[in-house]
Amino acid sequence: MSWWCTGIRWNDGRPAIGWYGEGRGERASVLAYGQRLAFVARTERRCLGVRRAGKRTPCPTGATVPGRAGNAQCPECARLDRSFSVAADTNAADPRTYRVYLAWFGPGMVKVGITAEERGSARLLEQGAVAWTWLGRGPLMATRRTEELLRAALGVPDRIAYARKRAVRAHLPAASDRAREVAELHARAAALPGWPESLERVKCEVADHAEPFGLDGLPAPVGVITEMVPGGAVAGRLVGAAGPDLHLADGLVVDTRLLAGWELAAPEGEAVTTLPVAVIPPAAARPPAEQDGLF
């Protein structure tokens, strides 16, 4: 029976590749920086169904998914997934405690978001946040209102493209500068009027993900895989990971969202990467990032 890749998972601050086998549940392969990765895609990319409350329901039609899609779900399973989702505002009755966070991804790249308190910092690792801090905690709707308040008042976007995040990871300011910037933004957010009374404020304690992401000495990214295809291979030495991205020693970035839904196998012989790659321009060739209301 086949095991299908479900993409990257962050377990206890460490990256791992997730796998799903119908009738056998899920497992994970923990990754270590410095190890050599080599795998080839087999058969076709298939829908992974819907995962809810730690359990996965297989796609009823076994639908295939395009190789360039960022989500390994068919339209029907994606609709079902979003029909009971906090992110899609279709599960407003969730009784769990939530937290509001401030996440920093690079100069000019900051966002405010919410996550279930029981998940800890997992959401920040999944998004590739380099530095971050909590802002408050409370019921779902109170944290959602706070999130919207801070977005509007500070001019913060609701999301930042992974292409922007990965392009700057090898050229970040020092950890002390990152921490100071996050602390200043926390103070500005805390000073805003209109926070819900049911939300408990949380003092600023900046955390940094340079170590779990392997950012020290990370080579500048030169290209990113844009599509998995049947028979296509990836090979290289893993030197870092952030969010869904795996960084290889040759500067190639593997977006593991594109691996989800594929059956991956060890290649025969000495493998080389044989997949479509988009060039990432050097940092000096990109215009400086801007984010109104924050910098």
C-alpha positions as CSV (number, residue, x, y, z in Angstrom):
1,M,0.0,0.0,0.0
2,S,1.2,3.5,-0.9
3,W,2.2,6.3,1.5
4,W,1.2,9.8,0.1
5,C,3.2,12.9,1.1
6,T,1.2,15.5,3.1
7,G,3.9,18.2,3.1
8,I,6.0,19.6,5.9
9,R,5.0,19.3,9.6
10,W,6.6,21.2,12.4
11,N,6.9,18.9,15.5
12,D,8.5,20.2,18.7
13,G,10.2,23.0,16.7
14,R,11.7,20.5,14.1
15,P,10.7,20.0,10.5
16,A,9.3,16.7,9.3
17,I,7.7,15.3,6.2
18,G,4.2,14.0,6.8
19,W,2.8,10.8,5.2
20,Y,-0.7,9.4,4.9
21,G,-1.6,5.8,4.1
22,E,-5.3,5.0,3.6
23,G,-6.3,2.7,6.4
24,R,-3.0,3.1,8.1
25,G,-3.2,6.6,9.4
26,E,-0.4,9.2,9.4
27,R,3.3,9.2,10.2
28,A,6.2,11.7,9.9
29,S,9.9,11.5,8.8
30,V,11.9,14.0,10.9
31,L,14.4,16.0,8.9
32,A,17.9,17.0,9.9
33,Y,20.0,19.8,8.5
34,G,23.0,18.4,6.6
35,Q,21.3,15.3,5.4
36,R,20.9,14.5,1.7
37,L,17.4,14.4,0.3
38,A,16.6,12.5,-2.9
39,F,13.1,11.5,-4.0
40,V,11.2,11.0,-7.2
41,A,7.4,11.5,-7.8
42,R,5.4,8.5,-8.9
43,T,2.0,8.0,-10.5
44,E,-0.2,11.1,-10.3
45,R,-0.9,13.7,-7.7
46,R,-4.1,12.8,-5.8
47,C,-6.4,14.7,-3.5
48,L,-5.7,14.1,0.2
49,G,-9.3,14.6,1.3
50,V,-10.2,16.5,4.5
51,R,-8.2,16.5,7.8
52,R,-10.2,17.5,10.8
53,A,-9.7,17.0,14.5
54,G,-6.5,15.0,13.8
55,K,-8.3,12.5,11.5
56,R,-8.3,12.4,7.7
57,T,-11.3,11.5,5.6
58,P,-10.2,10.3,2.1
59,C,-11.4,12.0,-1.0
60,P,-14.6,10.0,-2.0
61,T,-13.7,10.2,-5.7
62,G,-9.9,9.8,-5.5
63,A,-9.6,12.9,-7.6
64,T,-6.3,14.1,-9.2
65,V,-4.8,17.5,-8.4
66,P,-2.8,19.7,-10.8
67,G,1.0,19.7,-10.1
68,R,1.2,23.5,-9.7
69,A,-1.6,23.8,-7.2
70,G,-0.6,25.0,-3.7
71,N,-3.3,22.8,-2.1
72,A,-3.5,19.1,-2.5
73,Q,-7.3,19.0,-2.5
74,C,-9.9,18.7,-5.2
75,P,-12.5,21.5,-5.3
76,E,-15.2,19.5,-3.5
77,C,-12.9,18.5,-0.6
78,A,-11.6,22.1,-0.4
79,R,-15.2,23.4,-0.1
80,L,-15.9,20.8,2.6
81,D,-12.8,21.8,4.5
82,R,-13.7,25.5,4.5
83,S,-17.3,24.8,5.5
84,F,-16.1,24.3,9.1
85,S,-13.0,26.5,9.4
86,V,-11.9,29.2,11.8
87,A,-9.7,30.7,9.0
88,A,-12.7,30.9,6.7
89,D,-15.0,32.3,9.5
90,T,-17.3,29.3,9.2
91,N,-16.7,28.0,12.8
92,A,-17.5,31.0,15.0
93,A,-18.7,28.8,17.8
94,D,-15.3,27.2,18.5
95,P,-15.0,27.2,22.3
96,R,-11.2,27.0,22.5
97,T,-9.0,29.8,23.8
98,Y,-7.2,31.7,21.0
99,R,-4.1,33.9,20.9
100,V,-3.3,37.0,18.8
101,Y,0.2,37.2,17.5
102,L,2.5,39.7,15.8
103,A,4.8,38.0,13.2
104,W,7.9,39.4,11.5
105,F,9.2,37.8,8.3
106,G,11.7,40.4,7.2
107,P,12.2,44.2,6.7
108,G,8.8,45.6,5.7
109,M,7.0,42.3,6.3
110,V,4.8,42.1,9.4
111,K,1.4,40.6,10.0
112,V,-1.1,40.1,12.8
113,G,-2.9,36.7,13.1
114,I,-4.6,34.4,15.5
115,T,-4.1,30.7,16.5
116,A,-5.6,28.3,18.9
117,E,-3.7,28.5,22.2
118,E,-3.3,24.7,22.4
119,R,-1.1,24.8,19.2
120,G,1.5,26.9,20.8
121,S,4.0,28.4,18.3
122,A,3.2,25.8,15.6
123,R,1.4,28.3,13.4
124,L,4.3,30.7,13.5
125,L,6.7,27.9,12.4
126,E,4.3,26.9,9.6
127,Q,4.1,30.5,8.3
128,G,7.9,31.0,8.4
129,A,7.8,33.8,11.0
130,V,11.4,34.7,11.8
131,A,10.6,36.7,15.0
132,W,7.3,37.0,16.8
133,T,5.5,37.8,20.0
134,W,2.0,37.2,21.5
135,L,-0.3,40.2,21.9
136,G,-3.3,38.8,23.7
137,R,-5.5,35.8,24.5
138,G,-9.2,35.1,24.8
139,P,-12.3,33.8,23.1
140,L,-12.3,33.3,19.3
141,M,-14.5,36.2,18.4
142,A,-12.6,38.6,20.7
143,T,-9.2,37.6,19.2
144,R,-10.7,37.9,15.7
145,R,-12.0,41.5,16.5
146,T,-8.6,42.4,17.9
147,E,-6.9,41.0,14.8
148,E,-9.1,43.2,12.5
149,L,-8.6,46.2,14.7
150,L,-4.8,46.0,14.6
151,R,-4.8,45.3,10.8
152,A,-6.8,48.4,10.1
153,A,-5.0,50.7,12.6
154,L,-1.5,49.6,11.7
155,G,-1.9,49.0,8.0
156,V,-0.9,45.3,8.3
157,P,-1.8,42.9,5.5
158,D,-3.8,39.8,6.2
159,R,-1.1,37.6,4.5
160,I,2.4,37.9,3.0
161,A,3.3,35.8,-0.1
162,Y,5.9,33.1,0.5
163,A,7.8,34.3,-2.5
164,R,8.6,37.5,-0.6
165,K,9.4,35.7,2.6
166,R,11.9,33.2,1.1
167,A,13.6,35.9,-1.0
168,V,15.0,37.7,2.1
169,R,15.8,34.9,4.5
170,A,19.5,34.9,3.7
171,H,19.8,38.7,4.1
172,L,18.1,39.4,7.5
173,P,19.2,42.0,10.1
174,A,20.7,40.8,13.3
175,A,18.5,39.1,15.9
176,S,18.8,42.0,18.3
177,D,17.5,44.4,15.5
178,R,14.6,42.0,14.8
179,A,13.7,41.8,18.4
180,R,13.8,45.6,18.9
181,E,11.5,46.1,15.8
182,V,9.0,43.5,17.1
183,A,9.0,45.1,20.6
184,E,8.4,48.5,19.2
185,L,5.4,47.2,17.1
186,H,4.0,45.4,20.1
187,A,4.1,48.7,22.1
188,R,2.3,50.5,19.3
189,A,-0.3,47.9,19.1
190,A,-0.8,47.8,22.8
191,A,-1.4,51.5,22.9
192,L,-4.3,51.4,20.5
193,P,-7.8,52.0,21.9
194,G,-10.7,49.7,21.2
195,W,-9.4,46.3,22.3
196,P,-12.2,44.0,23.4
197,E,-12.7,43.8,27.2
198,S,-12.8,40.0,27.1
199,L,-9.3,39.9,25.6
200,E,-6.4,39.4,28.1
201,R,-3.3,41.4,27.1
202,V,0.0,39.5,26.9
203,K,3.3,41.2,27.6
204,C,6.0,41.3,24.9
205,E,8.4,38.4,24.9
206,V,10.0,38.2,21.5
207,A,10.9,34.7,20.2
208,D,13.3,34.1,17.3
209,H,13.3,31.1,14.9
210,A,16.7,31.5,13.4
211,E,17.9,28.3,15.0
212,P,15.0,26.0,14.2
213,F,15.0,27.4,10.6
214,G,18.7,27.0,10.2
215,L,19.1,30.6,9.1
216,D,22.7,31.2,10.2
217,G,24.8,30.8,7.0
218,L,21.8,30.0,4.9
219,P,22.8,30.3,1.2
220,A,20.9,32.9,-0.8
221,P,18.0,31.2,-2.7
222,V,18.6,31.2,-6.5
223,G,15.6,29.2,-7.6
224,V,12.3,27.6,-6.4
225,I,10.6,24.5,-7.8
226,T,7.3,25.5,-9.4
227,E,5.7,22.1,-10.2
228,M,6.0,18.4,-9.4
229,V,5.6,16.0,-12.4
230,P,5.4,12.2,-12.6
231,G,9.0,10.9,-12.7
232,G,10.4,14.3,-11.6
233,A,13.2,14.1,-9.0
234,V,14.6,16.4,-6.3
235,A,18.1,15.9,-4.9
236,G,20.4,17.9,-2.7
237,R,21.7,18.6,0.8
238,L,19.2,20.1,3.2
239,V,20.5,23.2,5.0
240,G,17.4,24.9,6.3
241,A,13.6,25.0,6.4
242,A,11.1,27.7,7.1
243,G,7.3,27.5,6.8
244,P,6.7,25.1,4.0
245,D,10.1,25.7,2.3
246,L,13.1,23.4,2.3
247,H,16.4,25.1,1.5
248,L,19.1,23.1,-0.3
249,A,22.8,23.8,-0.3
250,D,22.8,24.7,-4.0
251,G,20.3,27.6,-3.3
252,L,17.3,25.6,-4.6
253,V,14.1,26.0,-2.6
254,V,11.5,23.2,-2.4
255,D,8.0,24.4,-1.6
256,T,6.6,21.3,0.2
257,R,3.0,22.3,-0.5
258,L,3.8,21.1,-4.0
259,L,4.9,17.7,-2.6
260,A,1.6,17.0,-0.9
261,G,-0.5,14.5,-2.7
262,W,2.3,12.7,-4.4
263,E,3.7,9.2,-3.8
264,L,7.4,9.8,-3.4
265,A,10.0,7.1,-3.7
266,A,13.8,6.8,-3.5
267,P,15.4,7.3,-7.0
268,E,17.5,4.7,-8.7
269,G,21.2,5.6,-8.9
270,E,22.6,9.1,-8.4
271,A,19.7,11.5,-8.7
272,V,19.7,15.1,-9.8
273,T,16.9,17.6,-9.7
274,T,14.8,17.4,-12.9
275,L,11.8,19.7,-12.2
276,P,10.7,23.1,-13.5
277,V,12.5,25.9,-11.5
278,A,11.7,29.6,-11.4
279,V,14.7,31.9,-10.8
280,I,14.8,34.0,-7.7
281,P,16.5,37.4,-8.4
282,P,19.4,38.4,-6.2
283,A,18.5,40.6,-3.2
284,A,20.3,43.6,-4.6
285,A,18.0,43.4,-7.7
286,R,14.8,43.7,-5.8
287,P,13.3,47.1,-4.7
288,P,13.1,47.6,-0.9
289,A,10.0,46.4,0.8
290,E,7.5,48.9,2.0
291,Q,4.6,48.6,4.5
292,D,2.6,51.7,5.2
293,G,1.7,52.4,8.8
294,L,4.6,50.4,10.3
295,F,7.9,51.8,9.1
